Amino acid sequence: MTPYIFTETLLPLIYFMSLLSFIIWAYDKHRAVYHKWRIPEFLLAIVTVLGGAFGSLCGMVIFNHKCRKPLFYIGVPAILFIQI
């Protein structure tokens, strides 16, 4: 019964959170380029911890966003490793 819980509940949740995380990182980068109000780093970290680490890492690499902050360039790969 355990494999069904993973494939039917947990896996779709991880997919959704990764997609949501990627979209949030893209939106934050867009706002940063135009010098507008930004998404708080706390929210980026929370979405990463709640299952969106893969989307966060993709957002970091593709958009070259938050790559200088140790919280993110060390934390996001570490959280992804833990989630895998």
DRENPA-3360 file (N, C-alpha, C; in nm, 2 decimals, always signed):
BEGIN
1 = MTPYIFTE = +0.08/-0.12/+0.00/+0.00/+0.00/+0.00/+0.09/+0.13/+0.00 ~ +0.20/+0.12/+0.05/+0.29/+0.24/+0.06/+0.33/+0.29/-0.08 ~ +0.36/+0.21/-0.18/+0.40/+0.27/-0.31/+0.29/+0.35/-0.37 ~ +0.16/+0.31/-0.35/+0.05/+0.38/-0.40/+0.04/+0.52/-0.34 ~ +0.07/+0.53/-0.21/+0.06/+0.66/-0.15/+0.16/+0.75/-0.21 ~ +0.28/+0.70/-0.23/+0.39/+0.78/-0.29/+0.35/+0.83/-0.44 ~ +0.31/+0.73/-0.52/+0.28/+0.77/-0.66/+0.15/+0.84/-0.68 ~ +0.05/+0.83/-0.59/-0.07/+0.89/-0.61/-0.09/+1.02/-0.53;
9 = TLLPLIYF = -0.01/+1.04/-0.43/-0.02/+1.16/-0.34/+0.10/+1.24/-0.34 ~ +0.21/+1.18/-0.30/+0.34/+1.26/-0.28/+0.40/+1.31/-0.41 ~ +0.41/+1.22/-0.51/+0.47/+1.26/-0.64/+0.40/+1.37/-0.71 ~ +0.27/+1.37/-0.72/+0.20/+1.49/-0.78/+0.22/+1.62/-0.70 ~ +0.23/+1.61/-0.57/+0.26/+1.72/-0.48/+0.40/+1.78/-0.51 ~ +0.50/+1.69/-0.52/+0.63/+1.74/-0.55/+0.64/+1.80/-0.69 ~ +0.57/+1.74/-0.79/+0.57/+1.80/-0.92/+0.51/+1.94/-0.92 ~ +0.39/+1.96/-0.85/+0.33/+2.09/-0.84/+0.41/+2.19/-0.77;
17 = MSLLSFII = +0.47/+2.15/-0.66/+0.56/+2.24/-0.58/+0.68/+2.29/-0.66 ~ +0.74/+2.19/-0.74/+0.85/+2.23/-0.82/+0.81/+2.33/-0.93 ~ +0.70/+2.31/-0.99/+0.65/+2.40/-1.09/+0.62/+2.53/-1.03 ~ +0.55/+2.54/-0.92/+0.52/+2.66/-0.85/+0.65/+2.73/-0.81 ~ +0.74/+2.66/-0.76/+0.87/+2.72/-0.72/+0.94/+2.78/-0.84 ~ +0.95/+2.71/-0.95/+1.01/+2.77/-1.07/+0.94/+2.90/-1.12 ~ +0.81/+2.90/-1.11/+0.74/+3.02/-1.15/+0.76/+3.13/-1.06 ~ +0.77/+3.11/-0.93/+0.80/+3.21/-0.83/+0.94/+3.27/-0.85;
25 = WAYDKHRA = +1.04/+3.18/-0.88/+1.17/+3.23/-0.90/+1.18/+3.31/-1.03 ~ +1.11/+3.27/-1.13/+1.11/+3.35/-1.26/+1.04/+3.48/-1.24 ~ +0.93/+3.49/-1.16/+0.86/+3.61/-1.14/+0.95/+3.71/-1.05 ~ +1.02/+3.65/-0.95/+1.11/+3.74/-0.87/+1.22/+3.79/-0.95 ~ +1.28/+3.71/-1.04/+1.39/+3.76/-1.13/+1.33/+3.87/-1.22 ~ +1.21/+3.85/-1.28/+1.15/+3.95/-1.36/+1.13/+4.09/-1.28 ~ +1.09/+4.08/-1.16/+1.07/+4.20/-1.08/+1.20/+4.26/-1.05 ~ +1.31/+4.18/-1.03/+1.44/+4.24/-0.99/+1.50/+4.31/-1.11;
33 = VYHKWRIP = +1.47/+4.26/-1.23/+1.53/+4.33/-1.35/+1.47/+4.47/-1.37 ~ +1.34/+4.48/-1.34/+1.27/+4.61/-1.35/+1.26/+4.69/-1.22 ~ +1.34/+4.66/-1.12/+1.35/+4.73/-1.00/+1.22/+4.76/-0.93 ~ +1.14/+4.65/-0.92/+1.01/+4.66/-0.86/+1.01/+4.58/-0.73 ~ +0.89/+4.58/-0.66/+0.88/+4.51/-0.54/+0.91/+4.36/-0.56 ~ +0.99/+4.30/-0.47/+1.04/+4.16/-0.48/+0.97/+4.07/-0.39 ~ +0.98/+3.94/-0.42/+0.92/+3.84/-0.34/+1.02/+3.81/-0.23 ~ +0.98/+3.81/-0.10/+1.07/+3.79/+0.01/+1.15/+3.66/+0.00;
41 = EFLLAIVT = +1.28/+3.66/+0.04/+1.36/+3.54/+0.04/+1.30/+3.44/+0.13 ~ +1.23/+3.47/+0.23/+1.17/+3.38/+0.32/+1.07/+3.29/+0.24 ~ +0.99/+3.35/+0.16/+0.89/+3.28/+0.08/+0.96/+3.18/-0.02 ~ +1.07/+3.23/-0.08/+1.15/+3.15/-0.17/+1.20/+3.02/-0.10 ~ +1.25/+3.05/+0.02/+1.31/+2.93/+0.10/+1.20/+2.84/+0.15 ~ +1.08/+2.89/+0.18/+0.97/+2.80/+0.23/+0.92/+2.72/+0.12 ~ +0.91/+2.77/+0.00/+0.86/+2.69/-0.12/+0.96/+2.59/-0.15 ~ +1.09/+2.62/-0.14/+1.20/+2.52/-0.16/+1.19/+2.41/-0.06;
49 = VLGGAFGS = +1.17/+2.44/+0.06/+1.16/+2.33/+0.17/+1.04/+2.25/+0.15 ~ +0.93/+2.30/+0.11/+0.80/+2.23/+0.10/+0.79/+2.14/-0.02 ~ +0.90/+2.11/-0.09/+0.90/+2.02/-0.20/+0.94/+2.08/-0.33 ~ +0.97/+2.20/-0.34/+1.00/+2.27/-0.46/+1.15/+2.29/-0.49 ~ +1.23/+2.20/-0.43/+1.38/+2.22/-0.45/+1.43/+2.21/-0.59 ~ +1.37/+2.11/-0.66/+1.41/+2.10/-0.80/+1.37/+2.22/-0.89 ~ +1.26/+2.27/-0.87/+1.22/+2.39/-0.94/+1.30/+2.51/-0.90 ~ +1.34/+2.52/-0.77/+1.42/+2.63/-0.72/+1.56/+2.62/-0.78;
57 = LCGMVIFN = +1.62/+2.51/-0.79/+1.75/+2.49/-0.85/+1.75/+2.52/-1.00 ~ +1.64/+2.48/-1.07/+1.63/+2.51/-1.21/+1.61/+2.67/-1.23 ~ +1.54/+2.73/-1.14/+1.52/+2.87/-1.15/+1.65/+2.95/-1.12 ~ +1.73/+2.90/-1.03/+1.86/+2.96/-1.00/+1.95/+2.95/-1.12 ~ +1.96/+2.83/-1.18/+2.05/+2.81/-1.29/+2.00/+2.88/-1.42 ~ +1.88/+2.87/-1.45/+1.83/+2.92/-1.58/+1.82/+3.08/-1.57 ~ +1.78/+3.13/-1.46/+1.76/+3.28/-1.45/+1.88/+3.35/-1.39 ~ +1.98/+3.27/-1.34/+2.10/+3.32/-1.28/+2.06/+3.41/-1.16;
65 = HKCRKPLF = +1.97/+3.36/-1.08/+1.91/+3.44/-0.97/+1.94/+3.38/-0.83 ~ +1.98/+3.47/-0.74/+2.02/+3.44/-0.61/+2.14/+3.35/-0.60 ~ +2.23/+3.35/-0.70/+2.35/+3.26/-0.71/+2.46/+3.31/-0.62 ~ +2.46/+3.43/-0.57/+2.56/+3.48/-0.48/+2.53/+3.47/-0.33 ~ +2.41/+3.43/-0.30/+2.38/+3.42/-0.16/+2.40/+3.28/-0.11 ~ +2.48/+3.26/+0.00/+2.51/+3.13/+0.05/+2.39/+3.05/+0.09 ~ +2.29/+3.12/+0.14/+2.16/+3.05/+0.18/+2.10/+2.97/+0.06 ~ +2.12/+3.02/-0.06/+2.06/+2.96/-0.17/+2.16/+2.87/-0.25;
73 = YIGVPAIL = +2.28/+2.92/-0.27/+2.37/+2.83/-0.35/+2.42/+2.71/-0.28 ~ +2.41/+2.71/-0.14/+2.44/+2.59/-0.06/+2.31/+2.52/-0.02 ~ +2.21/+2.60/+0.02/+2.09/+2.55/+0.08/+2.00/+2.47/-0.02 ~ +1.98/+2.53/-0.14/+1.89/+2.47/-0.24/+1.94/+2.33/-0.28 ~ +2.07/+2.31/-0.32/+2.12/+2.18/-0.36/+2.11/+2.08/-0.24 ~ +2.14/+2.13/-0.12/+2.13/+2.05/+0.00/+1.99/+2.00/+0.03 ~ +1.90/+2.09/+0.01/+1.76/+2.05/+0.03/+1.71/+1.95/-0.08 ~ +1.75/+1.97/-0.20/+1.72/+1.88/-0.31/+1.78/+1.74/-0.28;
81 = FIQI = +1.90/+1.74/-0.23/+1.96/+1.61/-0.20/+1.88/+1.54/-0.09 ~ +1.84/+1.61/+0.01/+1.76/+1.55/+0.12/+1.62/+1.51/+0.06 ~ +1.56/+1.58/-0.03/+1.43/+1.54/-0.08/+1.44/+1.42/-0.17 ~ +1.55/+1.41/-0.24/+1.57/+1.29/-0.33/+1.59/+1.17/-0.24;
% end
